[in-house]
Every structure is written in structure tokens, then in C-alpha cells.
Amino acid sequence: MNRVYLASEDSLLLRRVLQRFSGQSCLEIGSGNGGNLSVLVKSFGFVVGTDLVPPEMPLGGGEFVLADRASCFRDYTFDLVAFNPPYLPSEEVEDPAVDGGRDGVDAALAFLEEAVRVMKSTGTILILLSSYNPRERIELICRKHGLTMTLEESERLFYENLAVYAIRRAQQ
Ligand SMILES: C[S@@+](CC[C@H](N)C(=O)[O-])C[C@H]1O[C@@H](n2cnc3c(N)ncnc32)[C@H](O)[C@@H]1O
């Protein structure tokens, strides 16, 4: 049985970065209990989250679709696509809230491929990664799609470093 992810340090770091962005439309892939959506509704006209598990709390704003990643949306739809993927290294995915597969990056890569598809050409992707995750595998996919990756903010916890990166089309 899948469980709802409860907001943690990673959620709060992503939330701080989200406050700097605005636009017409925004998607959070893997929106958990919807806390990040309630921040995004203050600066975006349309806000939606997807997850494999419905939120347990009433949404503080925005819409929710029970869906795999961004599979329910058309190409080039969103100004911002954000995600805090499951990122713990795991042999198998037993708990989709936290298990990220090989290097903890398989889930992030799958989210990223979908985010690239649904973001507008002028859009931005925000991705949260941990020091458990080799960034090179993400950078490789970015290069393949002509995207650049820049650090927005990081935080050192006693057991890991967390960082949020912005990913955009290289020519912007
Ligand atoms: C680390 S939690 C982050 C939750 C929330 N965004 C936050 O920051 O607190 C990762 C979320 O991704 C969701 N998830 C995992 N695989 C998914 C998939 N294929 N499609 C949509 N959501 C998925 C999990 O259920 C979980 O809610």
C-alpha cells in the first residue's frame, strides 16, 4: 500500500525556491500532501500536482490529478515543472514515496524526461537532488535535450546535502 509522503526538510527547501517563481501554469510531479501547491497558487494562474497517491489533507489550493508523472498532460503546457523525486538509493522500488532506484536517480530521470516534454520552450524545471545522487546522470540527460542546469539553493543536513537545481533551454 502506497503512503502519502509527509513534508520534510527536502520539501521545505523546494518550497523556499518555489517562492521565487511566477507565471501562468505550473505542475508539481509527485505532489504528496500538496503543501508545495499551496505556495505555488500565490504566484501562478493554474497550479496542478500529480501523484500515485491522493493527498490525505484538503488541498490548500491548486488541482490534483492521480497520475503517473505528467502522463495526463500535453506537450509544452507548463511555465514551471517542479519535483522532489523519491531519491533514496534502492535495489527495488518498495516504497514509491522515497525509493529512487539505482543511485537513487532512476525516478528523478523518469520525472525529468516527462518534465522536459510538458514544459514550454521558455519554461523552467526545478529538481531537488541529494548528495546520495550522482548528478552526472541528470546532467547527461540535460545535455541530450540541450538544457542547462544551475544551482538555485542548497542545504547541508547532518547526513546529506540537499540542492535544488533549475533546468532550462540552453539558448535562453
Ligand atoms: C519525496 S516525495 C515528495 C512529496 C512532495 N512533493 C514534497 O516535496 O513533500 C516524492 C513523491 O513522488 C511521488 N511519486 C513517486 N513516483 C511517482 C510517479 N511515477 N508519478 C507521480 N508521483 C510519483 C510519491 O508518491 C511521493 O509523493
The ligand as a Gaussian input file, in Angstrom:
#p B3LYP/6-31G(d) Opt

LIG

0 1
 C        9.959000      12.693000      -1.832000
 S        8.208000      12.699000      -2.081000
 C        7.872000      14.447000      -2.313000
 C        6.454000      14.857000      -1.955000
 C        6.201000      16.382000      -2.026000
 N        6.430000      16.892000      -3.346000
 C        7.107000      17.096000      -1.066000
 O        8.027000      17.795000      -1.506000
 O        6.893000      16.935000       0.142000
 C        8.080000      12.034000      -3.756000
 C        6.641000      11.934000      -4.248000
 O        6.630000      11.394000      -5.586000
 C        5.516000      10.517000      -5.700000
 N        5.735000       9.626000      -6.832000
 C        6.572000       8.557000      -6.921000
 N        6.504000       8.013000      -8.154000
 C        5.606000       8.751000      -8.857000
 C        5.105000       8.697000     -10.193000
 N        5.524000       7.758000     -11.047000
 N        4.211000       9.633000     -10.585000
 C        3.780000      10.586000      -9.712000
 N        4.217000      10.696000      -8.440000
 C        5.119000       9.793000      -8.019000
 C        5.461000       9.832000      -4.355000
 O        4.202000       9.227000      -4.114000
 C        5.758000      10.999000      -3.419000
 O        4.594000      11.685000      -3.041000

